[in-house]
């Protein structure tokens, strides 16, 4: 699979034995559902070329020497991270609930939903918002205490994209699932289960994130509260700063971030759009750029000095 893709598309391509894993992962994480990913260059790590300077062609007089063209770049090494966990069940409880395999299968959906929600928060707060703050791509709505934010994010195959190991899907699942001791009864080690006999299952997968140009791909309006709202010009300027393009760019915010940051201008600026191919839903847009809200970033953050 070439270029950028969504988790749903990865599931269709690779996780054929259990494609519903992706739906469980993204069901309560609408932002995660539209994040773009690409295969890492070396499976468990990615080597990318970050351009630092470009000298392009220039105009000259006829028959004059052509100017030299050149590019300068740095190689950037990005390691993927393991995501997963271990689940245990004591023998007696497993027996009462249909056996260990049924017990683990019944719990899979809720575990994956929690993983998706946590992953979404990490992407928003520790990657995109952190990136916008690092390059001062910030706009101040004026609040003086804690506030909500609106984040503009443009996915780019080279400089702002998730990474995954394509070889990890050999089992036909998004997560590699293994059963220690070949699924036999053994001594458990989890909190509260020390020394208890039971069964366990392990989920593993490898993903990472590559952000090499925050200045042109992420920006945020911060310090939004009940009495302080961004202006339409702020939203438009933020989208211009990230070189927004319909289909690859989104506005991410919390429900109240939308209520107080976007809804005041809903009649003039916001439209409904049918059939976003990734979110599979009707979404609202600002100038053609999709607006996606998530309860996973619903809390106000500390005041941000702009």
Buried (B, 14 or more C-beta within 10 A) or exposed (E): EEEBBBBBBBBBEBBEEBBBBBBBBBBBBBBBBBBBBBBBEEBBBBEBEBEEEEEEEEEEEEEEEEEEEEEEEEEEEBEBEEBBEBBBBBBEBBEEEEBBEEBBEEBBBEBBBBBBBBBBBBBBBEBBBEBBBEBEBBBBBBBEEEBBBBBBBBBBEBBBBBBBBBEBBEBEBBBBBBBEEEBEEBEBEBEEBEEBEBBBBBBBBBBBBBBBBBBBBBBBBBBBBEEBBBBBEBBBBBBEBBEBEEBBBBBBBBEBBBBBBBBBBEEEBBEEBEEBEBBEEEBBBBBEBBBBBBEBBEEBBEBBEB
